[in-house]
Amino acid sequence: MDYQQTYLAAAAWFVGLVEQVPADRWDAPGLGTWNLRELAGHTVSAGLRAVLASLAHPASRCDMPSAGGYYALARIVDPAVYHAAIAASGEDAKRAGEVLGDDPAGVLRPLLSAVTAAVTATEDGQLVETRAGGMRVVDWLTTRTFELAVHGLDLAGAVEVPASPPKDVLADAVVLAARVGVEVGDGTTVLLALTGRRALPERFCVL
């Protein structure tokens, strides 16, 4: 798959997961302080609506040259800016979850169709505006594939649905996680762990 197809496969997989959430579970714990509705809302906002917004706003220059650098930015940005972004993300998750209403899947199917049309109409060299500034669409969509894969697994785990992203989606997400590890200086730790040389430190995270 190319990056567009991989992203769309991740989006379709996530929407399919949402369809499996029992109607009486949306207020159950999801991730951290988020319930399932807020977790799904955050994922929809970050993984689907953000794509529509960015594709509708071309950028004039590339400010963030890699998908790995996009996530590594959290390690170097002013802590006050980072915490403000986290707080804003929490509020957005709540609002986006409320928009899902009583029929989340019914809300997401038209959104998925709109995203599919927008993504398939993009050109490889296109630059788009993101929260990190201008990015190449290939790098931006790779970060969105990552969001859908990781939070999709969060959702599946919370509702105890055995699920794994499509192979190409999972491969892209794993590769990006490794690249982020390299960007933040943990590349050796990641490589040694993946090759069975050394266990990861407790609570290790590249994000």
C-alpha positions, 0 to 999 in steps of 0.5 A: 500500500502507499501512504494514502491507502495505508491511512485510509485502511487505518481510518476504515479499521477504526470506524469498524471498531467503533461499530463494535462498541456496545451502546451501554459502554460509552461512559466506561473507562477508556484511556487515562481520565477519558471514558470511551466516548472521549477516547473515540472523540479524540481519535476522530478529531485527531485522526479524521477531522484534522485531516480534512482541516489540513487538506483544506489549508495548503501550506506555503513552506515545510516547517516540519520535515518528518513524521518522527519530528512531529512527535519529537517536538513534544520533548523540546517545546516550552513545557507551558505550551505542551501542558496547554496543548494537553489541556486543550486536547482533553477539552476537544476530546470531550466536545468531539465525543459529544458530537458522536451522539447516540449513533457514533458509527452513523456519524463516522461513516459519512465522515469517512467518505469525506476523508476518503474523497479528500485524501484521494484527491491530494498530490504527493508533493502537497504541503498542508498546514498542521499544528506543527506548521507546514508538512508534506502530506505524506508525513502528515498522513503517516502521523494520522495513521499512527494516531488511528492505530494506537488509539484504535488499539486503546479502544479495542483493549478498553472494550475487550475486542480482539483486534489488530490494525491491518498489516501495513497500518501496523507496520507504518505505526511501528516504524514511526514509533521507532523513528520517534525513538531515534529522534528523541535519543532513545534509538539504541534502547529501542533497537536493543529491545526489539532484537532481544538484547535488553529489556525496555526500562519500566514505563518506557515511552518514546512519546 
